[in-house]
Amino acid sequence: MTVANSPSAKKRAKQAEKRRSHNASLRSMVRTYIKNVVKAIDAKDLDKAKTAYTAAVPVIDRMADKGIIHKNKAARHKSRLNTHIKALGVAAAA
């Protein structure tokens, strides 16, 4: 249901809805990639965590470039995940 009255406003409402659902899908994809890394870290599987992190980084960066997530949020996620993976490596070596 739209509250738009003019044809141009109706079109903009349709475009906005289409863009919103597309962006929601992309945001969900980023969260899934991050979750895969977190699951591997929780399972203490270093190889799987590194692989998942390597797959997640380009996706996170791409979404930051598109403005789906803020660039600082992308950097924060990458930094925190990498810190956990390094800690896992140190724990495995000790």
Phi, psi and omega in degrees: 000124178249151177257008181288143180253314182279154179303320181293324178291323177296318180296315180298323179296318178296317180297318181297318180295317179298315180294320180299315181291325178294315179296323179297320178296316180294319179296321178297320180298317179300314181299322180295315179298319179295319179298322179298320178293315182298319179298317180295321178295316179297327178279357181058035178258097187296315182297315180295321180295317179296318179297314180295321179294316179299324178285327185283325186303309180297327179293315179299314180298318182296319180291327176292320178297324181280349180085012178290319171233156181290147183297326178289326177294320178298314180297320180297315178299312181299317181297313183293318179297316180297320178298317179295320180294318178297320179296323178295319179295319179294319179295323180289325181286330184280000000 
